[in-house]
Amino acid sequence: MTIHSTDPFAVPDGDKSPIRRLRGRLASPVTLWTAPGPAGLTVSSTLVADGEPGRMLGLIDEESDFWDAAFRAGRFAVTPLTPADRQLADRFAGLMPAPGGLFATGEWRETPYGPVPAHAGTWAGCLLVSSRPCGWALLAEATIETTSFPTASAPLVHFRGRYAELA
């Protein structure tokens, strides 16, 4: 078996659409979206909009277990991940094996919105408002009902197909 330093299944830049290439050049936060069930998904297409109420927007794979659980529950939690959460991000993105299920390893804190990693500093509890097709995904919109900020930590970001940290 050979371990590659790059993704052997990645589409070469020249074969990607110009839109996908542009998206890859925009740094995005790496977040974990979880719902009662439990179900979860790594999401890097996330936006928080200030206002009364505040809004959480994200591009979600409509065929994911997360979307099915979030749609049924009408609520979900969003946790910004840190550089220490790279394996967690890969596991919930389906890029790493998850023997026993996605939530079998690590410690989890139960919330009314879905499980949150016990070590998470920041997370938000959201109520689903609407969804609509948007490009390859569903654009999910929710109101932010609760937030938690016990500690500040550096974010994990996604840039040009790889995880990165802010200097």
C-alpha positions in Angstrom: 0.0 0.0 0.0 1.2 3.5 -0.9 0.3 6.6 1.1 0.1 9.6 -1.2 1.0 13.2 -0.1 -1.8 14.4 -2.4 -5.3 13.2 -3.1 -5.0 10.5 -5.9 -8.7 11.0 -6.7 -8.6 14.8 -7.0 -9.7 16.3 -10.3 -6.7 18.1 -11.9 -7.1 21.9 -12.0 -7.2 22.0 -15.8 -10.3 19.6 -15.8 -12.2 21.6 -13.2 -14.8 24.2 -14.1 -13.8 27.9 -13.8 -16.4 28.3 -11.0 -15.0 25.4 -9.0 -11.4 26.7 -9.5 -12.6 30.2 -8.2 -14.3 28.6 -5.2 -11.1 26.8 -4.4 -9.2 30.0 -4.2 -11.5 31.4 -1.5 -10.6 30.3 2.1 -13.6 28.8 3.8 -14.2 27.8 7.5 -14.4 24.1 8.2 -17.5 23.4 10.3 -19.3 20.4 11.6 -23.1 20.4 11.3 -24.8 17.8 13.5 -28.5 17.0 14.0 -30.5 14.8 16.4 -30.5 11.2 15.3 -27.5 11.6 15.5 -26.2 12.6 12.1 -23.4 14.9 11.0 -21.6 16.4 8.0 -18.4 18.5 7.5 -19.4 21.7 5.7 -17.0 24.4 4.4 -19.7 26.4 2.5 -21.0 28.2 5.6 -22.0 31.8 6.1 -23.2 33.6 9.2 -25.5 36.7 8.6 -25.9 39.2 11.4 -29.4 40.5 12.1 -32.4 40.0 14.3 -32.5 37.1 14.2 -29.0 36.0 13.0 -28.9 33.5 10.2 -26.8 30.5 9.4 -26.5 29.6 5.7 -24.8 26.5 4.3 -24.6 24.4 1.1 -25.6 20.9 2.1 -25.5 17.6 0.3 -29.2 16.7 0.0 -28.4 13.0 -0.1 -26.5 13.1 3.2 -27.8 11.5 6.4 -27.3 14.9 8.0 -29.8 16.6 5.8 -32.4 13.9 6.3 -32.0 14.2 10.2 -31.9 18.0 10.2 -34.9 18.2 7.9 -36.9 15.8 10.2 -35.8 17.6 13.4 -36.0 21.1 12.1 -32.9 22.0 14.0 -29.1 21.4 14.1 -25.9 22.5 15.7 -22.9 24.1 13.9 -19.4 23.8 15.4 -16.4 25.7 13.9 -13.5 23.2 13.8 -9.9 23.9 14.9 -6.6 22.7 13.5 -6.7 19.8 16.0 -10.0 18.6 14.4 -8.6 17.6 11.0 -9.4 13.9 11.5 -12.9 14.7 12.8 -13.5 16.8 9.7 -12.3 14.0 7.4 -14.4 11.4 9.2 -17.6 13.5 8.8 -16.7 14.3 5.2 -16.6 10.6 4.4 -12.8 10.8 3.7 -11.8 8.6 6.6 -13.2 5.3 7.9 -15.6 5.6 10.8 -15.7 2.1 12.4 -18.8 1.9 14.6 -20.3 5.1 13.1 -19.4 8.7 13.0 -20.0 9.4 16.7 -18.3 6.2 18.0 -15.1 8.0 18.8 -14.4 11.1 20.8 -16.6 12.6 23.5 -19.8 14.3 22.7 -22.1 16.7 24.5 -25.8 16.2 23.8 -27.7 19.4 23.0 -31.3 19.9 21.8 -29.8 20.7 18.4 -27.6 17.7 18.0 -24.4 16.3 19.5 -21.5 18.8 19.8 -17.9 17.7 20.3 -17.2 17.9 24.1 -14.0 19.9 23.5 -15.8 22.4 21.2 -15.2 26.0 22.2 -17.8 27.7 19.9 -21.0 26.3 18.6 -24.5 27.5 17.5 -27.9 26.0 17.8 -30.0 26.6 14.7 -33.6 26.3 13.7 -34.2 25.4 10.0 -36.2 28.0 8.1 -35.9 27.0 4.5 -33.9 25.2 1.8 -33.7 25.4 -1.9 -31.6 23.9 -4.7 -28.4 25.9 -5.3 -25.8 24.6 -7.7 -24.7 21.1 -6.7 -26.4 21.3 -3.3 -29.2 22.6 -1.1 -28.9 26.1 0.3 -30.1 25.6 3.9 -31.1 28.7 5.9 -31.7 28.7 9.6 -32.1 31.2 12.4 -29.5 31.1 15.1 -31.3 30.4 18.4 -28.4 30.0 20.8 -24.6 30.4 20.8 -21.8 29.3 23.1 -18.3 30.9 23.3 -16.5 29.4 26.4 -13.1 29.7 24.7 -11.5 31.3 21.7 -9.5 29.1 19.3 -7.9 29.3 15.9 -10.1 28.1 13.0 -9.5 25.3 10.6 -9.9 26.6 7.0 -10.2 24.9 3.7 -8.1 26.5 0.8 -7.3 25.0 -2.6 -8.5 21.5 -1.6 -6.5 21.3 1.6 -6.8 22.3 5.3 -4.9 25.3 6.4 -4.4 27.3 9.6 -4.4 31.1 10.0 -0.9 32.4 10.9 
